[in-house]
Amino acid sequence: MEERRQHSRHGIEMQLEVFDLNSGQRLGRIVDLSADGFMLFSDTPHSPDAVLQCRLVCTSGSDAVQEVRLGADCLWSRPGADGQHCWAGFHIIDLAEDQAKALESLLARL
């Protein structure tokens, strides 16, 4: 498979959750993150080509990582091996300047 990433991915050691910005619903847990996108592990499948407004929030550790708000496009979604979870890849498509700085700060901590 052709590698098209422009930025390196960072594995996540902290608990980094994603929530729908509008409904507040938990969308899943980030398993890797880059300046361009993220891979999500979720209880519910996501539809490819769906565009979401999200909040990335650290829910573990004593470090208070500010949340990052962004728009993301689901590029792909696959069922997990257990049939109860799914994996999905998202491309970040909308990121305000202040949120880009927050994401950069978060990536520096990984």
N, C-alpha and C positions, 0 to 999 in steps of 0.2 A: 504494500500500500504506500502510495506517495505521501511523504511528509510535507505538509504545507504550512506548518506553524512558523511564525516569524519570531516569536519569543519563547524562551524556554519555560517548561512547566515546572511548577513547584509542588511537591507532595505536601500534604497538609498534616501536621502533627497536632494542631489545635482543632477544637470542635468548631467548624465553620458551617453554619446553617444558612439556607436560602429560604426567604419568605416572599410570597407574592405581595407587592407593594400596595395593591388595591384591596385585596380581601384579607390580608394578614395570614393566609394559609401557609403552612410549612410545605415547601416544595421538595426539600431533601437536604443532603449533606454533601459539601464539596469534598472531592477526593484529590483533585489537583487543580491548580489555578495558574493562569498566566495573565499578562497584560491584555491578551486578546480574547480569553475565554476560560471556561472551566468544564470539568466533568463532574456530574452530579449522580449520587447514589440516592435512590428514592423508593418510597413505598408505592407510588403510583406512576404509571407510564406518562410520558410527555409526547406530544405530537410533533414530529418534525415540521419545521417551518413555522411553528407557533412562536410569536413574539411576546415576551413577558417583561413586565416592569418588576424588578427584584430589589430586595434588601439582603445583603450579605452581612451576617452578624456572628461574631465570635461568642459562643455560649460556654466556653470552658476557660479555666485558668484564671489567674489573678490579673493578667494584663488586660486592661480595658481597651480593646481594639474598637475604634469607632466603626459604625456600620458604613457600608458602601452601597449607594443606590445606583442602579444601572438598568439599562435595557439590554435584553439578550434574546438571540434567535436560536431556537433549538435546531441543530444541524442533523442530529440522529438520535435514535432511542432504541435500546435493545433490552429484552428481558434478562433478568439475572438468572444464574444457574439454579437457584432455588424455586424459580417460578413465582415468587412473591414480591420480589423487588425488581427495579430496573436501573439501567445506566443510561445517561443521556449526555450528549456533548452540546455545549452552548458557545456561541460566538458573541462577544460583547459588541453591541452595535450603537449604544447610546450611553455616553458617559460625560457628564458635565465636568468642567475644568477642576472644580474643587473635589469632585468625586474621583477623578483621575489621580489626584494627589493622595487622596485617602487610600486608593487601591495600591499606589506605588509604595506608600508607607506600610501597608499590610504585607505586600510581597517582600519587602525588606526584612520583615520579621520571620519569614518562613525559612 
